[in-house]
Amino acid sequence: MIIREFRPKDLFRVYEIQEISIPNPYNMDILRKLFDFGAGFLVAQVKENIVGYIIFWIVEENRGHIISLAVDPDYKRQKVGSRLINTAIATFLKFDIFIITLEVNAENKEALDFYQSIGFKINKKVSNYYEDGADAYKMSFNFLMVIN
């Protein structure tokens, strides 16, 4: 498996992974705009197949944000998500970004367990966060707390 930068030709496959992995996926136009706006956009590739992706960006001078992370269900439990998020974290650290935030569906126990296993902490619950009315947890990881 390799982790590499997203290429526009990867767009349809990333959208497919979203559709099967996320209840309210971004449409292809939004994914394209995120790439065009300069968001960090990485894919995991096995042979010629894209099996996962992560989108992230710098929100403020010292804070990064994970916008979206998804893995093809056939490749779950094979460290694809871990490799993607660790590569994004390494990118943040190169830019002295020590606080990373994200939102996760409050009902998605698998994702909550994954992020908590990395060290993300739940900050608060937000009611009706998603278009379908689902709640979300705002989570964060502060590397300065780990270092000190």
C-alpha positions as CSV (number, residue, x, y, z in Angstrom):
1,M,0.0,0.0,0.0
2,I,1.2,3.5,-0.8
3,I,-0.1,6.8,0.5
4,R,0.1,9.5,-2.2
5,E,-1.4,12.8,-3.1
6,F,-4.9,12.8,-4.7
7,R,-5.0,13.3,-8.5
8,P,-8.1,14.6,-10.3
9,K,-8.5,11.2,-12.0
10,D,-9.1,9.7,-8.5
11,L,-12.2,11.7,-8.0
12,F,-14.8,9.2,-9.0
13,R,-13.2,6.4,-6.9
14,V,-13.0,8.7,-3.9
15,Y,-16.7,9.5,-4.4
16,E,-17.5,5.8,-4.6
17,I,-15.7,5.1,-1.3
18,Q,-17.7,7.9,0.3
19,E,-21.0,6.7,-1.0
20,I,-20.5,3.2,0.6
21,S,-18.9,4.5,3.8
22,I,-20.5,7.8,4.8
23,P,-24.3,8.4,5.3
24,N,-24.2,12.0,3.9
25,P,-21.3,12.0,1.4
26,Y,-20.0,15.2,-0.2
27,N,-20.9,15.5,-3.9
28,M,-18.2,15.3,-6.5
29,D,-18.3,19.1,-7.1
30,I,-17.5,19.7,-3.4
31,L,-14.7,17.2,-3.5
32,R,-13.2,18.9,-6.5
33,K,-13.5,22.3,-4.9
34,L,-11.8,21.1,-1.8
35,F,-8.9,19.9,-3.9
36,D,-8.9,23.1,-6.0
37,F,-8.9,25.2,-2.8
38,G,-5.7,23.5,-1.7
39,A,-7.0,21.1,1.0
40,G,-4.6,18.3,1.9
41,F,-6.0,15.4,-0.1
42,L,-4.3,11.9,0.2
43,V,-5.3,8.5,-1.1
44,A,-4.3,5.0,-0.1
45,Q,-3.6,2.8,-3.1
46,V,-3.1,-0.9,-3.3
47,K,-1.8,-2.0,-6.7
48,E,-3.9,0.2,-9.0
49,N,-6.9,0.5,-6.7
50,I,-7.7,3.5,-4.5
51,V,-8.9,2.0,-1.2
52,G,-9.2,5.0,1.1
53,Y,-8.7,8.8,1.3
54,I,-8.3,11.6,3.8
55,I,-9.0,15.3,3.3
56,F,-7.7,17.9,5.7
57,W,-6.6,21.5,6.0
58,I,-5.2,24.2,8.2
59,V,-8.0,26.1,9.9
60,E,-6.0,28.7,11.8
61,E,-2.4,29.3,12.4
62,N,-2.0,26.5,14.9
63,R,-5.0,24.3,14.2
64,G,-5.7,21.7,11.6
65,H,-8.9,20.0,10.7
66,I,-9.7,16.5,9.3
67,I,-12.6,17.1,6.9
68,S,-13.2,13.5,5.8
69,L,-11.6,10.1,6.1
70,A,-13.1,6.9,4.6
71,V,-11.9,3.4,3.7
72,D,-13.4,0.9,1.3
73,P,-15.2,-1.6,3.5
74,D,-13.2,-4.5,1.9
75,Y,-10.0,-2.9,3.2
76,K,-11.0,-2.1,6.8
77,R,-8.9,-3.5,9.6
78,Q,-5.9,-3.4,7.4
79,K,-4.4,-0.2,8.8
80,V,-5.5,1.9,5.8
81,G,-7.2,4.6,8.0
82,S,-4.2,4.6,10.4
83,R,-1.7,5.1,7.6
84,L,-3.8,7.9,6.1
85,I,-4.3,9.8,9.4
86,N,-0.7,9.3,10.4
87,T,0.4,10.8,7.1
88,A,-1.9,13.8,7.6
89,I,-0.7,14.3,11.1
90,A,2.9,14.2,9.9
91,T,2.0,16.9,7.4
92,F,0.4,19.1,10.1
93,L,3.5,18.7,12.3
94,K,5.7,19.9,9.5
95,F,3.8,23.2,9.6
96,D,3.9,23.4,13.4
97,I,0.2,22.5,13.7
98,F,-0.2,20.8,17.1
99,I,-4.0,20.9,17.5
100,I,-6.2,18.8,15.2
101,T,-10.0,18.8,15.2
102,L,-12.7,16.8,13.5
103,E,-16.4,15.9,13.8
104,V,-17.7,12.4,13.8
105,N,-21.3,11.0,13.7
106,A,-22.3,10.3,17.3
107,E,-23.7,7.0,16.3
108,N,-20.6,5.8,14.5
109,K,-19.0,3.7,17.2
110,E,-16.4,2.3,14.9
111,A,-15.1,5.8,13.9
112,L,-15.3,7.0,17.5
113,D,-13.2,4.0,18.7
114,F,-10.7,4.5,15.9
115,Y,-10.1,8.2,16.7
116,Q,-10.0,7.6,20.4
117,S,-7.4,4.9,19.9
118,I,-5.2,7.5,18.2
119,G,-5.6,9.9,21.1
120,F,-8.5,12.2,20.0
121,K,-10.8,13.3,22.8
122,I,-14.5,14.2,22.7
123,N,-15.0,17.9,23.4
124,K,-18.7,18.2,23.0
125,K,-21.8,16.8,21.3
126,V,-23.5,18.9,18.7
127,S,-27.2,18.1,18.1
128,N,-28.5,18.0,14.5
129,Y,-25.0,18.6,13.1
130,Y,-25.6,16.6,9.9
131,E,-28.1,17.3,7.1
132,D,-30.1,14.2,8.1
133,G,-30.4,15.5,11.7
134,A,-27.8,13.2,13.2
135,D,-25.7,14.4,16.1
136,A,-21.9,14.7,16.0
137,Y,-19.1,14.7,18.4
138,K,-16.5,17.4,18.1
139,M,-13.1,15.8,18.8
140,S,-9.6,17.1,19.1
141,F,-6.0,16.0,19.6
142,N,-3.5,18.4,21.1
143,F,0.1,17.3,20.5
144,L,1.4,19.9,22.9
145,M,-0.4,18.0,25.7
146,V,1.3,14.8,24.7
147,I,4.8,16.3,24.4
148,N,4.6,18.1,27.8
